């Protein structure tokens, strides 16, 4: 078996049949990269289960209970409870606190490795962008350097929002900053455009229609990186590329 991230995810989710499970478990046991993915996804799912449930709209519970009572219903009516659950799940996925927590966790996970778990190594943003584009992800303009930190590499990182985000690593001798391209929409109230999550500072902004997350250990590092990044975006794409959240 070759490395197959989707099969590893299915293993973690207990979604494989018995024969496939034996093959994938054997591969994971012998492959450090897939073992790391499996461990990371188990950890992320455990943390997702620890998050508080989103507040449901008033009257949701009795309506759901009535909808679940056994009775013969038209197909559309029978699917309403499932649709409601899907709406709640999608709402939580785009909530800024959950996204910010996911980015902070992934920043810590990646920068705890030595060397970094990059899949593409380069200080050239065009090389990084081409690598992601080959895999179906388009990045907004990215800096080679910002606030004294240099681009060193990148990879896809699985998030607890059940998405894969392009994750670019920037570092100097003393500082590390992550730049994430969030692959889905995010609802960001003004109070959470810069927030502390698990001891990390997370700053969210919109660039040319895409949500970008900047994560670092210190507020001043993240603020300086963001200012430098926004200046570069304004120069290359125009000020209108920096959109309000």
C-alpha positions, 0 to 999 in steps of 0.5 A: 500500500502507498501513502493514502491520507484518505485511507488513514482518515477512514482508519481513524474514523473506523470507516474501513471494512475488516480487510482494508483495516488490516492493510492500512493498520500495517502500513501506518505501523511502518510509515512514520508520515502516516502514523503522524497523520493518524496520531494528529487526527485522533488528537484533533478529534478528541479536542473537537469532542471537548469543545462546547456545543454551539448554542441552539436556537430557542425551541430547537429541542422540542421541534427536533423531538417532535420530528423524530417521533415514529410516524409515516412521513413524506421523504422531505419531512423525514429528512428535516432533522438531518438537514437541521443537524447539517446546518448546525455542523456547518455553522460550527465549522465556520465559527471563528473560535473553532477555526482559531483554535484549530489554527493554534493547535496546528501551529503548535503541532508543526513547530514542535517537530524538528525538522518541520514536517514540510512537504515542500521546502522553499523560500520562493513563494511561487514554488510553494504556490505551484505545489499547492495549485497542483493539488487543487488549492490556489493561494493569494499572494504570499510574501518571501519575508515579513517582519524579519521572518523568512518563508521556509516551507509548507504542507497541508495540515488537517484541522479540527474543522475537518478540512485541510488547510495550506500551512506556510511556515515562516521563521527566524532564529528566535521566532516562528509564525504560521500563515494558514489559508482557510479553505472554507468561510469563517464568521469573524466578529470584531472581537475575534479578529485577533484572539489568544487561543491556547497561549497563541495569538491568532489574527484572521483577515480576508485577502482577495476573497480568501480567509487567511490566519496568522498565528504566533507566540507573541502579539507583537510578532503577529501584529508586525507580520500582519502589517508587513503582509498587508503592505505587500498585498496592497502594493501587489494587488491593490488596497481593495484586495484587503477586505473587511471580515 
